[in-house]
């Protein structure tokens, strides 16, 4: 069921919005010690916490331990790009950066946050891979998420209880194979009620993050998705739809290849009370100017 894992990883990867606007550029953080080695074992990749844009994080002592990961994954972790920025990275990166695998073991003193660790990874990429980037503004056509009816939410989009900000009272659903685990503040791919459909669930998520999750859902939107609902606070959601793309991988024999759910647009309207409207927006994008194979430890 490789295709399903691929779809699942997109949502996990894109559970939060694109670029790190909230980061302070002047704040240069770096790991105290770091080791980078190329891995040609072919073993399954591993990291002690998800190297994605989501909030899942458990790095006691500031330890990052990752094995057999492609360089693109480390870049995604460092810069928190959206789906479209990832596509550009992939198209511009040299072949070795898309296919070569690396082990990185690094440690920082104290109790750094996940965003602190991202900044440290940026420093490591610059030091060891001689990675240099610049940012520029581009105008694009996007999908703006709006309410179908002002002030009205769909039945599967509800305000998260104010007395439960960390989801302590919520039983998070198990995710499908290949997706990162469910976490408070992030959307994840979960088992659909109708075989062959695609389902997303999330808890205590801000609307800009929900928009990004819609943009990453099943990797079927051809434009960025941004929030224009005017809603503040955080929300719980669950929606399910039929993938609208031709699946290139052969499904398992027992998998229903003819999903019977609504389209993404129908699911957003009926289940969440949302719609997508095309608009022009200006975005900051990251351009990779230089990247080299890593220096020796």
C-alpha positions in Angstrom: 0.0 0.0 0.0 2.9 2.3 -0.9 0.6 5.0 -2.5 -1.4 5.3 0.7 1.7 5.8 2.8 2.8 8.5 0.4 -0.4 10.3 0.7 -0.3 10.0 4.5 3.2 11.4 4.7 2.2 14.5 2.8 -0.4 15.5 5.5 2.0 14.7 8.3 4.7 16.6 6.6 2.4 19.6 6.0 0.4 19.7 9.2 1.6 23.3 9.9 2.1 26.3 7.6 5.0 26.8 5.3 7.9 29.1 5.9 9.4 30.0 9.4 8.1 33.6 9.5 8.0 33.5 13.3 11.7 32.7 13.6 14.1 35.5 14.5 16.7 35.6 11.7 19.3 37.2 13.9 19.1 34.4 16.4 22.0 32.1 15.3 21.8 28.9 17.2 24.1 25.9 16.7 24.6 22.4 18.1 27.4 22.0 20.5 28.6 18.8 18.8 27.5 17.2 15.6 28.4 14.2 13.5 27.4 13.8 9.8 28.0 10.6 7.9 26.8 9.2 4.6 24.7 6.0 5.0 24.7 3.4 2.3 23.2 0.6 4.4 19.7 0.8 2.8 18.1 0.3 6.2 14.8 2.0 7.1 15.2 5.6 8.1 14.9 6.5 11.8 14.8 9.7 13.9 14.2 10.2 17.6 11.5 12.7 16.8 9.7 13.5 13.5 11.7 15.7 11.2 8.6 17.5 10.0 6.9 20.8 10.4 4.6 19.5 13.1 4.8 19.9 16.9 5.7 16.3 17.7 8.9 16.6 19.8 10.7 14.7 22.5 14.4 15.6 22.5 15.5 15.2 26.1 18.9 16.9 26.5 18.7 18.5 23.1 19.6 15.3 21.3 19.0 14.8 17.6 19.5 11.3 16.4 18.6 10.5 12.8 19.8 7.7 10.6 19.5 6.9 6.8 17.6 10.1 5.9 17.8 11.9 2.6 19.2 15.4 2.7 15.9 16.9 1.6 14.3 15.6 4.8 16.8 17.6 6.9 16.2 20.7 4.8 12.4 20.3 5.3 13.0 20.0 9.1 15.2 23.1 9.1 13.1 25.4 7.1 9.5 24.2 7.5 8.6 24.6 3.8 5.1 24.1 2.4 4.3 21.5 -0.2 5.0 23.9 -3.1 8.4 25.0 -1.7 9.3 21.3 -1.2 8.5 20.7 -4.9 10.8 23.6 -5.9 13.6 22.3 -3.6 13.3 18.8 -5.1 13.5 20.2 -8.7 16.5 22.4 -8.0 18.6 20.1 -5.8 21.4 18.1 -7.3 20.9 14.4 -7.8 23.0 13.4 -4.8 21.0 15.6 -2.5 17.8 13.9 -3.5 19.1 10.3 -3.3 22.0 10.1 -0.9 21.2 9.2 2.7 22.9 10.6 5.8 23.2 10.0 9.5 23.2 13.0 11.8 23.8 12.9 15.5 23.9 16.2 17.2 23.5 17.6 20.7 22.8 21.0 22.3 22.9 21.9 26.0 19.8 22.9 27.9 16.2 22.3 26.8 15.9 23.7 23.3 12.5 23.7 21.6 11.8 22.1 18.3 12.0 25.5 16.5 15.4 26.0 18.3 16.5 22.7 16.9 15.4 23.8 13.4 17.7 26.9 13.6 20.5 24.7 14.8 19.9 22.4 11.8 20.1 25.5 9.5 23.5 26.3 11.0 24.6 22.7 10.6 23.5 22.7 6.9 25.5 25.9 6.3 28.6 24.6 8.1 28.8 21.0 6.9 26.9 21.1 3.5 27.9 24.8 2.7 24.3 25.4 2.1 23.4 29.1 1.3 19.9 30.4 0.7 18.2 33.7 0.0 14.6 34.7 0.3 12.5 36.5 -2.4 8.9 37.6 -2.9 6.7 36.0 -5.6 3.1 36.6 -6.6 1.0 33.5 -7.1 -2.6 32.4 -7.5 -3.7 30.7 -4.3 -6.8 29.1 -2.8 -8.2 31.2 0.1 -10.2 29.2 2.7 -13.4 31.0 3.5 -16.6 30.1 5.4 -19.5 29.1 3.2 -21.8 31.0 5.5 -20.5 33.7 7.8 -20.3 32.6 11.4 -21.4 29.0 10.6 -19.1 26.0 11.0 -19.6 22.6 9.5 -20.5 19.6 11.7 -17.0 18.2 11.7 -15.2 21.5 12.6 -15.6 22.5 16.2 -13.9 25.0 18.5 -11.4 23.2 20.8 -12.4 23.4 24.5 -10.6 26.4 26.1 -9.9 24.3 29.2 -8.1 21.7 27.3 -5.3 23.5 25.4 -2.9 20.5 25.3 -5.5 17.9 24.4 -5.1 16.2 27.8 -8.8 15.2 27.6 -8.8 14.1 24.0 -8.1 10.5 22.8 -6.1 11.0 19.7 -6.9 8.6 16.9 -4.3 6.2 15.5 -2.8 7.3 12.2 -2.6 5.2 9.1 0.6 3.3 8.3 3.4 5.6 7.1 2.0 8.8 8.8 3.5 10.5 11.8 1.6 9.9 15.0 -1.4 12.1 15.9 -0.4 15.1 18.0 -2.2 18.1 19.6 -1.9 21.1 17.2 -1.3 19.0 14.1 -3.4 17.3 11.4 -2.8 13.6 10.6 -4.0 11.0 8.2 -6.4 8.6 9.9 -8.3 5.5 8.7 -11.3 6.5 6.6 -14.8 5.2 7.2 -15.1 4.3 3.5 -12.3 2.1 2.1 -10.4 3.9 -0.6 -11.2 7.4 0.7 -8.7 9.7 2.4 -9.3 11.0 6.0 -7.7 13.8 8.0 -8.2 14.5 11.7 -6.7 17.1 14.0 -7.2 18.7 17.4 -6.4 22.2 18.8 -5.4 23.5 15.4 -5.3 27.2 14.4 -7.1 28.0 11.1 -3.9 28.9 9.3 -2.6 25.4 10.1 -5.9 23.9 9.0 -5.5 25.7 5.7 -2.0 24.3 5.2 -3.3 20.8 6.1 -6.0 21.2 3.4 -3.3 22.2 1.0 -1.4 19.0 1.8 -4.3 16.7 1.9 -3.6 13.9 -0.6 -1.3 16.3 -2.5 -4.1 17.1 -4.9 -4.4 20.9 -4.8 -2.4 22.7 -7.5 -2.0 25.9 -5.5 -1.1 27.0 -2.0 -4.0 27.2 0.5 -4.2 30.1 2.9 -6.7 31.1 5.7 -9.2 33.8 5.1 -12.0 32.7 7.5 -11.3 35.4 10.1 -11.6 32.7 12.8 -9.4 32.9 15.9 -8.6 30.3 18.4 -8.1 26.6 17.8 -10.4 23.9 16.4 -10.9 20.1 16.2 -11.7 18.7 12.7 -12.3 15.5 10.9 -13.0 15.3 7.2 -13.0 12.5 4.6 -13.0 12.6 0.8 -12.3 10.6 -2.3 -8.8 11.2 -3.9 -9.2 13.0 -7.2 -5.8 11.8 -8.6 -4.9 8.7 -10.5 -3.0 6.5 -8.2 0.3 5.4 -9.8 1.0 2.5 -7.4 -1.0 -0.7 -7.5 -3.3 -1.0 -4.4 -3.3 -4.1 -2.3 -5.6 -6.8 -3.5 -8.1 -6.2 -0.6 -8.1 -2.4 -1.1 -11.1 -0.7 -2.7 -9.7 1.1 -5.8 -13.0 2.9 -6.4 -13.5 5.3 -3.4 -17.0 6.3 -2.9 -16.7 9.5 -0.8 -17.2 13.2 -1.8 -14.7 15.2 -3.6 -12.4 17.5 -1.5 -14.5 20.5 -2.4 -17.7 18.8 -1.4 -16.1 17.4 1.9 -14.9 20.9 2.9 -18.4 22.4 2.3 -20.5 19.7 3.9 -18.3 18.6 6.7 -16.3 21.7 7.6 -18.5 24.5 6.2 -15.5 25.8 4.2 -14.8 26.7 0.6 -11.8 27.5 -1.6 -11.7 30.7 -3.5 -8.9 31.6 -6.0 -7.0 34.8 -5.2 -3.6 36.5 -5.9 -1.2 36.6 -3.0 2.5 37.5 -2.6 4.7 34.9 -0.9 8.2 34.8 0.5 10.1 31.8 -0.9 13.4 30.3 -0.1 15.9 29.8 -3.0 18.9 27.5 -2.5 22.0 29.2 -3.9 24.7 26.7 -3.0 24.9 23.1 -1.7 27.8 20.8 -1.5 28.5 17.3 -0.2 29.3 17.4 3.5 32.7 18.0 4.9 34.4 15.2 6.9 33.7 15.0 10.6 
